[in-house]
Amino acid sequence: MTHPATQFREDVAKLANEFLMTIVPAERVAEATGRLALAIRQAAVANPKVYECSRQSIAQAVAMSALTNLQPGGVKPDVYLIPRKGELQWQVSARGLQKLAARAGWVRMVAQVVHLDDEYRVQLGSDDRIEHVPCGKYPNGLDEVKAVYVVGQHRDGFKVCVDVPMGAILARKKKSQSGNIWSEWPLEMAQKTAVTYAISRGHFGALEDDSDLAIIQRHEPGGSDLRQQERPALTHHTVDTASVLDSLPALPAEVEA
């Protein structure tokens, strides 16, 4: 007789493979299958309450971790596992998005929050610019944030800056089913939303339908809220935020794996 724990792992692995076959080509399924055992183990360690969720939702969560190689757990997880009404939600963290961006050639990417007392100016046109002079105080919550912007540097040398409307961030928060995460990590969730907003609108390149970023946006609850059918072509901007970029360490080489 098969041990219940073994049977659970086998059932989840089978369902995960079936889910993967509906979203990616066969070669990617084979690649992800090799990481399923680790993904199942990491999910259980990160949040023991996953066992209270449906096996189908657990399977989809571990399938997404195996496919993207973004794992839960640790002080700075790549993804969050959120049990909700018997279903397990899988959501990428800001760190997870950074890893995916690094794989796509963006060696540096950061979402910066702007305090109400900071000097902040956006100039749009053929030479987009963002000027940000911090006042020295860091916001304690979203009520002290007047703007969020994203800056990135590609390994080819060009830089991009994107001013993200606070209205878009607050609308995403309102629609989110992950109230606890927004309550515990409001600034981090605002930064993640800003990065997702910028990526989904093509500021960091067009998303291929089978790319990890595109798959994640289709899979995450509410992810489609930040997408547009028509995305602008990638534009190379001159960014007046060199101090922000220069202060960032290059992402570790392992995140590009």
C-alpha positions in Angstrom: 0.0 0.0 0.0 1.4 3.4 -1.0 2.2 5.8 1.9 -0.2 8.8 2.0 2.6 11.3 1.7 4.0 9.4 -1.3 0.6 9.2 -2.9 0.1 13.0 -2.4 3.4 13.8 -4.1 2.6 11.5 -7.0 -0.9 13.0 -7.4 0.4 16.5 -7.3 3.2 15.7 -9.8 0.7 14.1 -12.2 -1.6 17.1 -12.0 1.3 19.5 -12.4 2.5 17.8 -15.6 -1.0 17.9 -17.0 -1.3 21.6 -16.2 2.1 22.3 -17.8 1.1 20.6 -21.0 -1.7 23.1 -21.4 0.5 26.2 -21.2 3.9 25.4 -22.7 5.5 23.3 -25.4 6.5 19.7 -24.7 10.2 20.6 -24.5 9.5 23.1 -21.7 7.3 20.5 -19.9 10.2 18.1 -19.9 12.6 20.8 -18.5 10.2 21.7 -15.7 9.4 18.1 -14.8 12.9 17.7 -13.6 12.3 20.5 -11.0 8.9 19.3 -9.8 10.2 17.4 -6.8 12.1 20.4 -5.5 9.1 22.7 -6.1 6.8 20.3 -4.1 9.3 20.1 -1.2 9.8 23.9 -1.2 6.1 24.6 -1.2 5.5 22.4 1.9 8.4 24.0 3.8 7.4 27.5 2.9 3.8 27.2 4.1 2.5 23.9 5.7 -1.0 25.2 5.2 -0.7 24.3 1.5 -1.9 20.8 2.5 -5.3 22.3 3.3 -5.7 23.5 -0.3 -7.0 21.6 -3.3 -4.5 19.3 -5.0 -5.3 21.0 -8.3 -4.3 24.4 -7.0 -1.2 23.0 -5.3 -0.2 21.3 -8.6 -0.6 24.5 -10.5 1.6 26.4 -7.9 4.4 23.9 -8.0 4.2 23.7 -11.8 4.7 27.4 -12.0 7.7 27.2 -9.7 9.2 24.3 -11.6 8.6 26.1 -14.9 10.1 29.5 -13.9 12.6 28.1 -11.4 11.2 30.7 -8.9 10.9 29.1 -5.4 9.0 30.1 -2.2 10.6 30.2 1.2 13.4 32.1 2.8 13.7 35.7 4.0 13.3 37.1 0.4 11.2 34.5 -1.5 10.9 34.5 -5.3 7.2 33.8 -4.9 4.5 33.9 -2.3 2.2 30.9 -1.6 -1.1 32.2 -0.3 -3.8 29.7 0.9 -7.2 31.3 0.3 -10.6 29.6 0.6 -9.2 26.1 0.0 -7.1 27.2 -3.1 -3.4 27.9 -3.2 -2.4 31.2 -5.0 1.0 31.6 -6.5 2.3 35.1 -6.7 5.7 36.4 -7.8 7.6 38.7 -5.5 9.6 41.8 -6.6 12.7 39.7 -6.3 11.2 37.1 -8.6 10.5 39.7 -11.2 14.1 40.9 -10.9 15.3 37.4 -11.6 13.2 37.1 -14.7 14.2 40.5 -15.9 17.9 39.6 -15.4 17.4 36.5 -17.6 16.0 38.8 -20.3 19.1 41.0 -20.2 18.1 43.7 -17.7 21.1 43.5 -15.4 19.7 46.3 -13.2 16.1 47.1 -12.5 14.5 48.9 -9.6 11.2 50.4 -8.6 11.6 53.5 -6.5 8.9 54.9 -4.2 8.7 58.7 -3.9 8.0 60.3 -0.5 5.4 63.1 -0.3 8.2 65.5 0.6 10.6 64.5 -2.2 11.2 66.7 -5.2 9.9 64.8 -8.2 9.5 65.8 -11.8 8.7 63.8 -15.0 9.4 65.1 -18.4 8.0 63.2 -21.3 8.9 63.5 -25.0 11.6 62.3 -27.4 14.0 62.4 -24.4 12.0 61.1 -21.4 13.5 62.2 -18.0 12.8 61.6 -14.4 14.3 63.9 -11.7 14.0 62.7 -8.2 15.6 64.4 -5.2 14.9 62.4 -2.0 14.1 64.4 1.2 15.9 61.9 3.4 12.7 60.2 4.7 11.4 56.8 3.5 7.7 56.3 3.3 6.1 54.3 6.1 3.1 53.4 4.0 1.2 54.1 0.8 -0.3 57.2 2.3 3.2 58.8 2.3 3.9 57.9 -1.4 3.1 60.3 -4.2 4.7 58.4 -7.0 6.5 55.2 -8.0 8.8 54.9 -11.0 10.9 52.1 -12.5 14.4 52.4 -14.0 16.3 49.7 -15.7 19.6 49.2 -17.4 20.1 46.6 -20.1 23.3 44.7 -20.6 23.7 46.4 -24.0 24.0 49.7 -22.1 20.8 51.5 -22.7 18.5 52.7 -19.9 14.7 52.9 -19.5 12.6 55.0 -17.1 8.9 54.6 -16.5 6.6 56.8 -14.3 3.8 54.6 -13.0 0.5 56.2 -12.1 -0.4 55.8 -8.5 -4.0 55.3 -9.6 -2.9 52.1 -11.4 -1.2 50.8 -8.2 -4.1 51.7 -5.9 -6.6 50.1 -8.3 -4.5 46.9 -8.3 -4.4 46.9 -4.5 -8.2 47.4 -4.4 -8.8 44.4 -6.7 -6.2 42.2 -5.1 -7.3 39.1 -3.2 -4.0 39.2 -1.3 -5.0 41.7 1.3 -2.6 40.3 4.0 0.4 40.8 1.8 -0.6 44.3 0.9 -1.1 45.1 4.6 2.2 43.6 5.6 4.3 44.7 2.7 2.6 47.8 1.1 5.7 49.4 -0.4 7.1 46.1 -1.7 3.8 45.3 -3.4 3.6 48.8 -4.8 7.1 48.3 -6.3 6.2 44.9 -7.7 3.0 46.3 -9.3 5.0 49.1 -10.8 7.5 46.7 -12.4 4.6 44.5 -13.7 2.9 47.6 -15.1 6.0 48.8 -16.9 6.9 45.3 -18.3 3.3 44.6 -19.5 3.2 47.8 -21.4 6.3 47.0 -23.4 8.7 49.5 -21.9 11.2 46.7 -21.3 10.5 44.9 -24.6 7.6 43.0 -26.1 6.4 39.9 -24.3 6.5 36.6 -26.3 3.4 34.5 -25.6 5.5 31.6 -24.2 7.9 33.8 -22.1 7.9 33.3 -18.4 6.7 36.8 -17.8 3.7 36.5 -20.1 2.8 33.1 -18.6 3.0 34.5 -15.1 0.8 37.5 -16.0 -1.9 35.1 -17.4 -1.7 32.9 -14.3 -1.5 35.3 -11.4 -4.8 36.4 -9.9 -5.5 39.9 -11.4 -2.4 39.8 -13.6 -4.4 40.6 -16.7 -5.6 43.8 -15.1 -2.2 45.4 -15.9 -2.0 44.3 -19.5 -2.9 46.0 -22.7 -3.7 44.4 -26.1 -1.5 46.9 -27.9 2.0 47.6 -26.5 4.3 50.3 -27.6 7.6 49.4 -29.2 10.6 49.4 -26.9 12.0 52.9 -26.7 15.6 53.8 -25.6 15.3 56.6 -23.1 17.9 58.9 -21.6 17.4 58.7 -17.8 18.3 61.4 -15.4 18.4 58.8 -12.5 22.0 57.7 -12.8 22.5 58.0 -9.0 19.7 55.4 -8.5 21.2 53.0 -11.0 24.8 53.5 -10.0 23.9 52.7 -6.4 22.4 49.4 -7.3 24.6 46.3 -7.2 24.5 44.1 -10.3 22.3 41.1 -9.8 24.2 38.0 -8.8 25.1 35.8 -11.8 23.0 32.9 -10.4 19.8 34.8 -11.0 20.4 34.7 -14.7 20.5 30.9 -14.7 
